[in-house]
Amino acid sequence: MEYVKKGEWQQRSGCEQQMELPVNDVRAQILFLLYQNPTIIIVGSTGTGKTTQIPQFILDAMHWTKDGQQIAVTQPRRIAVITIAERVSRERGKHLGDEVGYAMRLD
């Protein structure tokens, strides 16, 4: 894995950042496993793209949301929920609340 100098990551475009995440190397395997199994467990280090990229893989490749189905990602902290939803909506070129949104318990 290539390491990026501090500050250099933020200078790269969103698309470049997405493609460099380690989860992209196993995209095909993840989607294959999802076609074959109703549930899979994915374990990986922080910052590999599990939370932001895998839901997008599913949305793009499997079209599960056509019939009103939703893809949900859970997070234990309020700030993480908001930050992740904002990032994914920005990566998809959509406004927050159009295709990507968030809901928090007790709100």
N, C-alpha and C positions, 0 to 999 in steps of 0.2 A: 504494500500500500504506500502511495506517495503522500508525504506530509506537506502541508501548506503552511507557509510562514504566517505568523500572527498578523491580522489585518488584510492579508492577501485574499482570504476567503470572501470577505465582504465586497471586494472589488470585482469579483466575478459575477457574471449574469446569473439570474435565477436558474436558467436552463443548464448552464455549465455546472452549477452547484448540484442540481438534481442528478445529472448524469454521473457525477463523480462519487455519489453516495454508494457505499458497498452493497446495499440491497439491490441495486440495479444489475449486479453480476449474477444474481440468482432469481431474477424476475420470472423467467420461463419456468423454472422449477417450482416456484411458489404457485403460479397459476395452474400448472399441471396438477399439483397436489390438491388445490382447491376444486378442480374439476372432478377429481377422484374421491374426495373426502368432504363430508359436511363441515368438519372442524379440523383445523390444524393449529399447532402451537409453534410460534416462531420466537426464537431466543437470539438475541444479538446485543452487542455493546451499545452504549449510548452514542447517538449521533450517526448511526448507520442508515437511517431512513425508514425504520420500521413503522413509525407512527404517521409520517407524512406521505410516504411513497406507496406503501402497500395498499391503502384504501384507494389511491388513484389507479394503481394497476388493476384492481378489481373493477372499478368503475369503467375504465377504458376498455378492458378486455372482455368482461363478462356481462356487461349491460344489465346487471341485477336491479338497477333502479328504474327500469322501464315500466314495471308494473306497480310502482309506488313503494317498492322495497327501499330500505335505507341501509347505508353502511354507517355503523356507529363505532367510534373510538372513545374509550373511556380514559380519563386521567384523574389522578387524586387531588390535583390542585387547580384552583380557579384560574390562576395566571397561565398555567399550562394549557388549559382548555381554550382560552381566548387567543393566546399566541399561536397555537397549532391551527386553529380554525382560520385565523388571519393569513397565516403562511400558505396553507393549502389553497385557499380561495385566490390569493395572489398568484401562486404557481399556475393555477388553472385559468387565469385571466378573467376571473369573475368577481363580482362584488360580494362581500360577505353577506350571507343571507339568501343569495340567489340559488347557488348549487351547493354551497358549503355553509353550514351554520353551526351553532352550538347551543346547548341547553345545560343548565346547572341545577342541581338539586336545591330546593328551597328558594329558587328565584321565580 
